[in-house]
Amino acid sequence: MISVKNGVFHLQTARTSYIFDTTPSGKLRHIYYGKRLDDADISTLAVKNTIALGSQVCTQPMECLDDILLEYSEVGRGDYRHTPLECTMPDGSFVTDFVYEYFTVTEEAFSAAGLPMARGDAETLSVRLKDKLFHVELVLHYTVFDSCDVIARCCELVNSEGKPVTIRKLMSFQLDCPDADFVLGTLDGGWAKETHIHERPVTYGIHVTDSTTGGSSNRHNPGFYLRRPGADELQGEVMGFNLIYSGNHYSAVEKANHDFLRVMQGVNPHCFAWEVASGESFVTPQSVMTFSDGGINGMAANFHDFVDNHIVPQPWQGKERPVVVNNWEATMFDFNKSKILSIARRAKELGVELFVLDDGWFGKRNDDTAGLGDWVVNEKKLPGGITALASQINKMGMQFGLWFEPECVNPDSNLYRAHPDWAIHVPGRTPCLGRNQLVLDLTRPEVRDYIVDAVDKVLCSASIQYVKWDYNRHISDMPAGGEFFHRYMLGLYEVLDRLFRQKHPDVLLEGCSSGGNRFDLGMLCYAPQIWTSDDTDAYERLDIQRGVYCFYPPSTVSNHVSMTPNQQTLRSVALSSRFNVAAFGVLGYELDFNELSADERKQIKNQIAFYKQHRRLFQYGRLRRYFPKQDRESWQITLNGVTAAAIYNIHYHASPARDSLKILAAQPEKRYRMASVPQQLKISRFGGLIKHVAPVSLKADGLVLRTVDKHYSMRDGQEEYVCTGENLKAGVQLAMQYSGTGYDPKLRILGDWGRTLSLITEE
Ligand code: GLA
């Protein structure tokens, strides 16, 4: 709800309040962001400036902008904190002086042509400020999403002056707070190690989290949070922020004079200069912010509801996603039609619903040095083309999906030979290659048309229900001008809009960029799910998925069970554990089903059947995480009274301490059954111990045991309890872990990186 009374703007969501007013000179003064207040008493809440201080620079007596919490600051009027706005004004100076003009409230979400923005039921407050010298206006837009406690903010610079204004920096929002007693949490990493959470106390100076790669990047995700030092997963005050944008982003957190906190986020000013001609305007991407006093889980819950209801494309909103098999890790480029069909057939037998043909199906694409850009099927590998293959897969009772990387081109391709100038380059310089490829210049309309036509042609030629849209390098060698990076993004959004909103809205689009190199809210406006990481190691995925879940719901997080030893880390993790991590989101398999043993096939069949039975829970349930103790982590997901709770062992220690697991969503007065989801253990895990119990002498890694492993396995960690929610919440003391003395089906033989999963249902 938005109310404006006596000059006080009060934005209320179900559980939060955001309050500001104007100063005597017409600046917007920030007052409060936090737990919902029903009555905004400004005299109590506002920061006081009681007497003048030394070295102040003031717009008028007792109005010194450096000492005021501001809604949006600017340059050259006495606020020396980090600025969200830097423009060259028509007189060539950087000085602006925007003052309040008027506001409007509309009963809809703010939208701007060409930019992905949050949609759905919402109200928008737009506050218009006018420069005192020039006919230039700054409009701050606040869209309030009530039930998920999210406020989306962006701003707009309108130039009605006779001369251009050049924007060097225009953040989507600024938030000032009266104290900086927070811990900043960011998601950082690189290829195959995306979104690891890092925390540090906010301290004097400015901490910048940004991307300069042209995409939102695997270096630093645009999502970040500020938690009170005492807050953790389960409780305490946390503010979360994210940006609906897939390009270069910038977030700054500053602890300034008086210990004031300033937070801002928007398009990265790096190499940015945007000329707003007379009569034109510029709208920033939208940032979103939330507040929760329910800890990191509370913040994440708000963002999960927001993304599921206001970000993902409408046709996919709340829709269950299929279990896929992807051939990449199984075959890479080395496949033919019969290989593909045999994987698909085996996968279908075990319950997989959609087959994804990954890279290598087109042009001369037999490795990553050639073919990118030539979106014409390689009939040598796939006689009959995609049309025949898709139809054969459909006839097996499976949907068909296809990989594309339309934004890039190999120099060794027909496309590049025909249009070398379409690749991003600086005339006179040899462009850098990334994975042997260049990026196409999506700022050019003819390039966008080519991509739309080429992809559309393939999609129209066959029965294709899913597309994996990949993008495997960063941008380099940008041509002249400060508009390139942002125009590239606008070009990409236009292409995605034409292909997947207008022409093929029923195709399920999965975003990918060497894994999670572009996992952001901008892409999610077109692609309802994103390939989280090329790293499919279940242990590594704990760090990656834990970070992603802070800002993105399970329905968007695509996870695959792959072969062991893992191809990225050479680590071996039990099949049950691989599933117990991948199941928390959109499940798939990325392995050669022909190479599975009979026992593994049986296990995978059971996994898929279990996942399908509880698919809604795993994709749309309320996810909560906590650390029961050091080296243990629990992920729990709850929907309609059913919870799936996993406990992860990070490192195993001999004769380990006992584990207790709190079921966070249990309702005290209800009765529940908590039963471990059946999982199996390879007999060879016991190694040399087998010799002591078997009547015959067996070698630990010998042929006999390897053969036995293929057909038999043992039950692992079976336990069951019926009790009240009160007891579940207090903490269930779990069966012991393996302790070196023997085997019992109840023992949890987890070892390093092992996991068990339990299902908790109401009785
Ligand atoms: C990227 C993707 C992988 C796979 C390969 C194909 O690395 O992240 O999943 O599609 O490209 O080349």
Boltz pocket constraint, residues with backbone or C-beta under 6 A from the ligand:
constraints:
  - pocket:
      binder: B
      contacts: [[A, 328], [A, 358], [A, 359], [A, 403], [A, 470], [A, 472], [A, 512], [A, 513], [A, 514], [A, 515], [A, 531], [A, 533], [A, 534]]
      max_distance: 6.0
